[in-house]
Amino acid sequence: MDSVTQIALGVSVASAIGFKAYGKKAILIGAALGTLPDLDVLINYGDAVANYTYHRGFSHSLFVLSALAIGLFILARSFVQTAKDNPWRTFLMIWLSLITHPLLDSFTTYGTQLFWPMPLMPTSWSSMFIIDPLYTLPLLISLLGLWLSKNSRRWQRINLAALTFSCLYLLASQGAKWQINQQLQAAQLTPSPVFISPMPFNIISWRILRYDGQQYSEALTYVGNKQPLKWQTHDTGRALLQQFQSPELARLEWFSNGFLSFQQQQGALHVTDLRLGMAGYFPFTFHIAQQQEGQWQAVDSVQLPQPKVEAARMKQLYRQVFSQHPDNLAQAER
């Protein structure tokens, strides 16, 4: 999720547990701990693919963050009297403020390596867009109230209500995704790998991606849609690979669970993660190889500039989703 949301969640969790003992210091503690896991973006892993696939790695590991929580608790108890007087409250405040960050990230599409260093697929429950105002605003309101108001008891209750709402909203997002999956099952399509993800800023409108290796198809829909799904099909470009292999490509295959497309432009091989974005706007495309004497030669990967998001296109896209225009995706690309 975005940084503002993670700060708001960290503050809400820390305040729910530690406000009685730490007062407004709990707000600062929660903001710091809620931000900490994302500081891995400051690390340069050597190339664009590495930076992309190692983000949300060790810094989002439940093992690493739990160990860090123990260390911070021992440090706090050694120097802070409040921590000595409230050991369990202090530990839970630190631990939950840390681990709720990657748990929330796991609801998004990107992928979070919760169990690093175990070589497991990144966790992606894919039911929340990275920015969702309806999730974030109640947490922000309670944050501001706790910080600015002198009636702390009232705002502690409001904070608990906001935190409860945020949990229920996450459950609702999974329920919405289940309903979209029911629409897909009702279509009785040929079995193939499927990835379902929410469209920007809400849990009502959704994108369905089907992938069979040589082609991928996209459909846009919404919760409660009774109309048949309308699909647009595209070539994945996998035939371009021939026999090409590289560590960067293998890493991307693992990270994306194989939902990739390939393009050749001026002798360069580009690879796109199809899970994020939609037709006409894919933010993560990488140059991974260059053609030499008819063969692909691996190069240090570089991320291509992200396409611009136009407000007019987004408005048109949402209109087409809810009107179920048969050419919704095709029009969105133009």
C-alpha positions in Angstrom: 0.0 0.0 0.0 1.0 3.6 -0.3 3.2 5.3 2.4 0.4 7.4 3.8 -1.8 4.3 4.4 1.0 2.4 6.0 1.8 5.3 8.4 -1.9 5.6 9.3 -2.2 1.9 9.9 1.0 1.9 12.0 -0.3 4.8 14.1 -3.7 3.2 14.5 -2.3 -0.1 15.7 0.3 1.5 18.0 -2.3 3.8 19.5 -4.9 1.1 20.0 -2.3 -0.9 22.1 0.0 1.7 23.6 -1.8 5.1 23.9 -2.8 4.5 27.5 0.9 4.0 28.4 2.7 6.2 26.0 0.2 8.9 25.1 0.9 10.8 21.9 4.3 9.2 21.7 2.5 6.1 20.5 1.5 8.0 17.4 5.2 8.8 16.6 6.2 5.2 17.4 3.5 3.8 15.1 4.3 6.2 12.3 8.0 5.2 12.4 7.4 1.5 12.7 4.7 1.6 10.0 7.2 3.2 7.6 10.3 1.1 8.4 9.7 -1.9 6.1 9.4 0.2 3.0 12.9 1.7 3.5 14.2 -1.2 1.5 13.4 1.0 -1.6 16.6 2.9 -0.7 18.7 -0.3 -1.4 20.1 -0.7 -4.9 20.3 -4.4 -5.7 22.3 -3.9 -8.9 19.8 -3.7 -11.7 16.1 -3.0 -12.4 14.8 -6.5 -12.2 16.6 -7.1 -8.9 15.2 -3.9 -7.4 11.7 -4.8 -8.6 11.7 -8.4 -7.3 13.7 -7.9 -4.1 11.4 -5.1 -2.9 9.1 -6.4 -0.2 11.7 -9.1 0.5 13.7 -9.4 3.7 12.3 -6.1 5.1 8.7 -7.5 4.8 9.5 -11.0 6.2 7.5 -11.9 9.3 10.6 -13.7 10.6 12.8 -10.7 10.2 10.3 -8.2 11.6 9.5 -10.4 14.6 13.2 -10.7 15.4 13.5 -6.9 15.0 10.5 -6.4 17.3 12.2 -8.5 20.0 15.5 -6.5 19.6 13.7 -3.2 19.8 11.7 -4.3 22.8 14.9 -5.4 24.6 16.4 -2.0 23.8 13.4 -0.1 24.9 13.1 -2.0 28.2 16.7 -1.2 28.9 16.4 2.5 28.6 12.7 3.5 28.8 10.9 3.3 32.1 7.5 3.1 30.5 8.6 0.0 28.7 9.8 -1.6 31.9 6.4 -0.8 33.5 4.4 -2.1 30.6 6.4 -4.9 29.0 3.7 -6.8 27.2 1.9 -3.7 26.0 5.2 -2.3 24.7 6.2 -5.6 22.9 2.8 -6.0 21.2 2.8 -2.3 20.2 6.2 -2.7 18.5 5.5 -6.2 16.9 2.0 -5.5 15.6 3.0 -2.1 14.2 5.7 -3.8 12.2 4.0 -6.9 10.9 0.7 -5.3 10.0 2.7 -3.5 7.2 3.6 -6.6 5.2 0.3 -8.2 6.0 -1.6 -5.3 4.5 0.8 -5.3 1.5 -0.1 -8.9 0.9 -3.7 -7.9 0.0 -2.3 -6.0 -3.0 -1.3 -7.3 -6.4 2.5 -6.7 -6.3 3.6 -9.7 -4.1 5.1 -9.7 -0.6 7.7 -12.2 0.5 6.2 -12.8 4.0 8.3 -15.9 4.6 11.7 -14.8 3.4 14.3 -16.4 3.4 12.2 -19.4 2.5 12.0 -19.7 -1.3 8.2 -19.5 -1.5 6.1 -17.6 -4.0 5.5 -14.0 -3.0 2.1 -13.7 -1.2 -0.5 -11.7 -3.3 -4.1 -12.0 -2.2 -4.8 -9.3 -4.8 -8.0 -7.8 -3.4 -6.8 -4.2 -2.7 -5.4 -1.5 -5.0 -2.3 0.2 -3.6 -4.3 3.4 -3.0 -7.9 3.0 -1.7 -9.3 6.2 -0.1 -12.2 4.3 1.6 -9.7 2.2 3.5 -7.3 5.0 4.4 -9.5 7.9 5.3 -11.0 6.5 8.5 -7.5 5.7 9.7 -6.2 9.2 8.8 -9.2 10.9 10.6 -8.5 8.9 13.8 -4.8 9.8 13.5 -5.5 13.5 13.3 -8.0 13.3 16.1 -5.6 11.5 18.4 -2.9 14.0 17.7 -4.9 17.2 17.8 -7.7 16.6 20.2 -7.5 16.9 24.0 -10.3 14.4 24.4 -8.1 11.4 24.0 -10.6 8.8 25.4 -13.1 9.7 22.7 -10.6 9.5 20.0 -9.2 6.2 21.3 -12.7 4.7 20.8 -12.9 6.3 17.3 -9.5 4.9 16.5 -10.6 1.4 17.5 -13.7 1.8 15.3 -11.5 2.9 12.4 -9.2 0.0 12.9 -12.1 -2.4 13.1 -13.5 -0.9 9.9 -10.2 -1.3 8.1 -10.2 -5.0 9.0 -13.8 -5.5 7.8 -12.9 -3.7 4.6 -10.1 -6.1 3.9 -12.6 -9.0 4.5 -15.0 -7.3 2.1 -12.4 -7.0 -0.5 -11.9 -10.8 -0.4 -15.6 -11.3 -0.6 -15.8 -9.0 -3.6 -13.0 -11.0 -5.3 -14.8 -14.2 -4.6 -17.9 -12.8 -6.3 -15.8 -11.9 -9.4 -14.4 -15.4 -9.4 -18.0 -16.8 -9.4 -18.6 -14.7 -12.5 -15.6 -16.3 -14.1 -16.7 -19.8 -13.1 -20.1 -19.2 -14.6 -18.5 -18.4 -17.9 -17.4 -22.1 -18.1 -14.2 -21.2 -20.0 -11.3 -23.6 -20.8 -9.2 -24.0 -17.7 -6.1 -21.7 -17.7 -4.1 -19.7 -15.2 -6.1 -16.7 -14.0 -5.2 -13.6 -12.1 -7.9 -11.4 -10.6 -7.1 -7.9 -9.4 -9.0 -4.7 -8.3 -9.1 -1.7 -10.5 -7.7 1.6 -9.0 -9.1 3.1 -5.8 -12.0 0.7 -5.1 -13.1 -2.9 -4.5 -16.1 -2.8 -6.8 -14.6 -2.8 -10.3 -12.1 -5.6 -11.2 -9.8 -6.9 -13.9 -9.6 -10.6 -14.9 -6.4 -11.9 -16.6 -6.4 -15.3 -18.3 -3.1 -16.7 -19.6 -2.4 -19.8 -21.7 1.3 -19.1 -22.6 0.8 -18.0 -26.2 -2.1 -15.6 -25.5 -3.6 -13.6 -22.7 -7.1 -12.3 -22.4 -8.5 -9.5 -20.2 -12.0 -8.7 -19.1 -13.2 -5.8 -16.9 -16.2 -6.3 -14.7 -17.7 -5.2 -11.4 -19.3 -6.8 -8.3 -22.8 -7.9 -9.1 -22.4 -7.9 -12.9 -24.9 -10.2 -14.6 -23.8 -9.7 -18.2 -21.4 -12.1 -20.0 -17.8 -11.2 -19.6 -16.3 -9.4 -22.6 -12.7 -10.5 -23.5 -9.9 -8.9 -25.4 -7.1 -11.2 -26.4 -3.4 -10.4 -27.1 -0.3 -12.3 -28.0 2.1 -12.9 -25.1 5.1 -12.8 -27.4 6.7 -15.8 -25.8 7.7 -17.1 -29.3 10.3 -14.3 -29.3 12.3 -16.0 -26.6 13.4 -18.9 -28.7 15.8 -20.6 -26.3 16.8 -17.5 -24.4 17.2 -17.9 -20.7 18.8 -15.6 -18.1 18.8 -15.2 -14.3 16.8 -12.0 -14.6 14.1 -13.7 -16.7 14.0 -16.7 -14.3 13.6 -14.2 -11.4 10.7 -12.4 -13.2 9.0 -15.7 -14.0 9.1 -16.7 -10.4 8.0 -13.3 -9.1 5.1 -12.9 -11.5 4.1 -16.5 -11.5 4.6 -16.5 -15.2 2.2 -13.8 -16.1 4.6 -12.1 -18.5 4.5 -10.7 -22.1 7.4 -10.1 -24.4 8.0 -7.4 -27.1 10.9 -6.8 -29.5 11.8 -3.2 -30.3 14.8 -2.2 -32.3 16.7 -5.3 -31.4 15.9 -5.1 -27.7 13.8 -7.7 -25.8 11.4 -6.2 -23.4 9.4 -8.2 -20.8 6.2 -6.9 -19.0 4.6 -8.0 -15.8 0.9 -8.3 -16.8 -0.4 -8.6 -13.3 -0.1 -4.9 -12.7 -1.9 -2.4 -14.9 -4.2 -3.2 -17.8 -4.3 -3.1 -21.6 -2.8 0.3 -22.6 -1.1 0.8 -19.3 1.5 -1.6 -17.9 3.8 0.2 -15.5 6.5 -2.5 -15.2 8.4 -3.3 -18.4 12.1 -4.2 -18.5 14.8 -4.3 -21.2 16.5 -7.7 -20.4 18.3 -8.7 -23.7 19.8 -7.4 -26.9 19.9 -9.2 -30.2 23.4 -10.0 -31.5 24.0 -12.1 -34.6 20.4 -13.4 -34.5 20.7 -14.5 -30.8 19.5 -12.8 -27.6 22.3 -11.7 -25.3 21.4 -10.8 -21.7 22.1 -7.3 -20.6 21.9 -5.5 -17.3 18.2 -5.0 -16.9 16.7 -1.5 -17.2 13.1 -0.5 -16.4 11.4 1.4 -19.2 9.6 4.7 -18.4 6.1 4.2 -17.1 3.3 5.4 -19.4 1.3 8.4 -18.2 -2.1 7.9 -16.7 -4.6 10.3 -18.2 -7.6 11.3 -16.1 -9.8 11.3 -19.2 -8.9 7.7 -20.0 -9.6 6.6 -16.5 -13.0 8.1 -16.6 -13.7 6.5 -19.9 -12.5 3.2 -18.6 -14.8 3.2 -15.6 -17.8 4.2 -17.7 -17.0 1.2 -20.0 -16.7 -1.2 -17.0 -20.1 -0.4 -15.7 -21.8 -0.2 -19.1 -20.1 -3.4 -20.1 -19.3 -2.0 -23.6 -18.2 -5.0 -25.7 -15.1 -3.2 -26.8 -14.1 -1.8 -23.3 -10.5 -2.9 -23.4 -9.9 -2.1 -27.0 -11.2 1.5 -26.5 -9.1 1.9 -23.4 -6.0 1.2 -25.4 -6.7 4.0 -27.9 
